[in-house]
Amino acid sequence: MKKTIWILLVWMMVLSFSIPILAVERINIQGSTTVLPIMQIIAEEFMINHPDVDITVSGGGSGVGIAALMDKIADIAMSSRKIKEKEFEKAVSRGLDVQEFEIAKDAIAIVINPANNTLDRIDSETLKKIYTGEIKNWRDLGGEDRVIVVVSRDTNSGTFEVFNEHVLKGSELAPEVLLLASNRAVLDEISKNTDAIGYIGLGYLSDQVKALTLDGIEPTHDNALNGSYPISRGLFLYTARLPQGAEKQLIDFVLSEEGQAIVEDEGFVKIK
């Protein structure tokens, strides 16, 4: 009996050494909450076909993702804006060879609660006056005598920076503007507050909110792709070097027909 047990133990040891240990390659992706839903699905699909790769995807904002890339915390940064010149120069000073990959197009839609019948359209100048505090009441826009609840993304957000560039043009937000950390948070606030106005990416549009025509142009996929919508933009991935191995395979997948179908399924505009 003891001899049998000993033989079994020996065979177990032999088998344990003969079975190859699967090396796992880990990829950490951080950044834009606009790009986040795209990359979450992309990562899930990629890992199904690549069980030797473990991908973590988290938000925080475009600025956070690019900073994490430069600090070598993230392998890939998601951004809903192009990298700034000062960020690129900082990366170069750290010996990084930053690579940019545009993966989708988007439009920043101006949204209000569906129960608010005051507006169907707005112009950029009026929008700026709302966000800087010059216009504070729906009455001034033809609505009821109610205070406008102005909702914005926080300043780490690439969505905010694009909005700032095209609408605020560097002017300060009014102190009472509510700053939220994600597109989802803005969507939730607008959907439950009939006095609120805010802005979100195309992929977050739903019947919970009403999108306004801006400067006579609707926030549609076609208008985002051709750039006619006033607040159109690209969505990007950044790497610290020319991607290799699993990183390259992942980015190739995003840009493939299957990956671009996921972009479209998530409500954004495919570029291929």
HUGIGI-V578259 format. One line per field, one symbol per residue. psi: psi as a letter, one per 30 degrees, with the letter a starting at -180 (. if undefined). Layout:
psi->???
//
This chain:
psi->eeeeeeeeeeeeeeeeffkkkjkkkkkkklbkfefeeefeeeeeeefefifgkjkkklbfleeeeeeeefggekekkkkgllkleeeeeeeefgglikkkjkflllkjkkklkffjgekfllleeeeeeeffgekfkfefggalikkkjkklllffkeeeeeeeefeehflkkkffkjklfleeeeeeeeffjfglkaklleffklgflkkkkkhgkkileefeefgfkeilllklkklfljklbeeeeeeeeefleeefeeeeeggajlf.
//
